[in-house]
Amino acid sequence: MVFNIRRYLLALSRHLHWLFLALIPLAIFLLIAGVKADRFTIIRSLKIDPGSPVAVTTSPVDTVTLRSLVAVPEQFFTDRLALAGWRRFAETDPDLSRYDFRDHRVMAAAIETLALKFTDDGRLELSSYGPDPVLGEKLVNFYMNRLLSRLRAGFYRKPAAELAGGKFETPDQLQLDKTDIQRISHRSWWRPERAGTAALVTIIPLLLILLLIGVKEFLDPAFKSGRQAARYLELPILGFVPSLDPIVKNLQQHETRKQPEKA
């Protein structure tokens, strides 16, 4: 057993360069992953005054400013009526049939991709960042439509005297087709969730190469020791002639070191 282990280790040292072949599948995996887009940002934006009134869903008359709503976007995204409306919408949309939004974890994961903010140039942006561009765009469109609807309702709830200045957008301007949309693709060579796949892509070829080295070694009919030769020839062994290669190599290295000293 010990002899076979030593024999395998010796064969492994001779074919050590084969192990680098295990990195080829990993390199191909990372190359394909880096070329293919796997994250997408969907943005709907419009130019609007941060002080615009937004209807409060729990009151038939109250409003809040758009600025205050954007300051706490989680309340807007997780509004009970909004969540119920999204579930009804998703149930009737065939593109979203693979998602079960009745599962709170699925719903929470979808909401986490959303963001609402004002940009430096005063534009309101509602965006989604995630791996599914179809889901992202439908979420953005749904919530932007809902926000515009609350803005239109807020416009009508404000006293006419406050609207006379004309600084707030009118309901006919607060339409989804009046907003701008951007679709941005993101690529990356590495993401934490690829670690498991990358490990498999590396370990499986490595194990196959180690197995191949073992099979090649043990199928080699050459004698690996004097005892093998004695058993095969059925003759006693009188002695061994050692390989001179290590001796010659050491002498060459010794001569190489001595030459600079002579100079």
Protein Blocks (a to p, Z undefined) as FASTA:
>chain_A
ZZmmmmmmmmmmmmmmmmmmmmmmmmmmmmmmmmpccbdcddddddddfkbccddfkbck
bccdfklmmmmmmlmmmgmklmmmmmmmmmmmmklmmpcfkbmklmmmmmmmpccdddfk
opacdddddfblklmmmmmmmmmmmmmmmmmmmmmmpcfklmmnopaccfklmcfklpcc
dddddddfbdfklmmmmmmmmmmmmmmmmmmmmmmmmmpmbdfbfklmmmmnopacfbdc
ddfklmmmmmmmmmmmmmmmmZZ
